Amino acid sequence: MKRYLTIIFITIFFCFNSLGTGQASSSIIRNDLQKFFTGYEGTFVLYDENADRYTIYNEQQSGVRLSPCSTFKIFNSLIGLESGVLDKEDVFTLIKWNGQQYPFPAWNRDQTLASAIANSVVWYYQEVARRVGNDRMVEYIDKLQYGNQDISGGIDQFWLRSSLKISAREQVELLKQLYNDQLPFAPDNMAVARKIIVLSTSNDLVFSGKTGSAYQDGQYTLGWFVGCVEKNGHKYFFATNIQNAKDAHGGKAREISKLILKELELL
């Protein structure tokens, strides 16, 4: 256990060749952050844009691709806007509820983009994906270079513990591009995708993020939380995932992320 209590400062180089960036950055490996992951296999990746530096817990796990679950809603929203499925002029496009009862009361009503992302309404985003269609979705996923780019699991299922997979490192890289208008999408659409995941604002700090959870055989087995801290004019992008057999969900990943961000004096 001693090795987990030691902060190891080393300089390495991350080359996101699969994403075509070719960019190398220094990194700090923080094995001591294991204290926040008790009972879970997981990883935390943070990129400090101003310092061009990564902070990582569990470097090996940070490159493992997993289902994005509801974190994909960030980019499903962007794709919906770019394709015209969601109205660019009215970002709160209404999609009618079909009357099917869901276990979450907030899902059982008509949804806007704002309410759907806030309540992580799966059926809304399934409908958005169906309206985009398989061919266009393939094109957009390819433009994003999103993880393994595999949507073979079905147009309304591929991000839900199915074929599409992405690593924590790749999540951070996509967020970097989204927040710097570096994706091949309209800037106004990228601005909307950023705006709808803002969780809190105070003074010179904006905290944004999206959870994701995988549910299997009555248990939560995978949790994600990805996002950005904008503080004093600097941006910090992060991604956390956790896994175990019974209680790994997005809410817990968010809790762990916030504890780490507080330890790093970013919240």
C-alpha positions, 0 to 999 in steps of 0.5 A: 500500500505504501506505493499508493501513498507516494506522489510520483512526479515524473515527466512522460509524453502523451501522444494522442496518435489515434486522435491525430494531434501529435501533441506531447505534454508533461504529466504528473502521476498521482498514485496517492489519489487511490484513496478516493477510489476505495472499492473501485477500479478507476482512473482520473485524468485532468489536463491543465491547459495553461500549463500544458500538463496532465494529472493522472491517477491509474495511468494504465486504466486511463487508456482503457476504452469503455462504454461512454454511457450518458456522457455521449449526450454531450456530443449527441446534442452537438450532432443533433444541432449540427444535423438540423435535427435540433433547431439551431435558432431554438436550442430548447427544441421540444420532443414529445413524450410518447406516454411510456412510463419510466422509473424516473418521473422527470423522464415522463413528460415532454422534453427540451434539450435543456431538460433532457441533458439535465435529467439525462433522459435516455429516450430523448437522445435515442429519438435524436439519434434515430432522427439523425440516422445511421449514415449521418451518425457514422459521418459525425462520429468519424469527424469527432474521431470518437473513441473506437467509432463503432456504432454497430450496436444500433442507432439508439443503443450504441452508446449504452453499454454497447459497441461504442467505447472511449477512454478517459484520455480520449474524453479529455481530448474531445473536451479540449477540442470542444471548448476551443472550437477545434472540432469540425462543427459550427462554433455556435453549435459547440457553444450550445453543447458547452452551455447545456452542461454547466452545473454551477457558476460562482465568481470566476469559476464555472463548473461543467460536467456530465455523468454516465452510468451502466446498469447490468443485471440490476446493478450499476457496474460503470460510472463516468463523470467528465467535464471542465473547470474554468477558473480565473481565465484558465481551463481544466478538463477532466474525466473520471471512470469507476467500475465494480460489480454493484454500485459504480455509477455516475453519481459516485464518479461525480462525487470522486471527481469533486473530491479530487478537484477540491484536493487540487484546489480547483473547486 
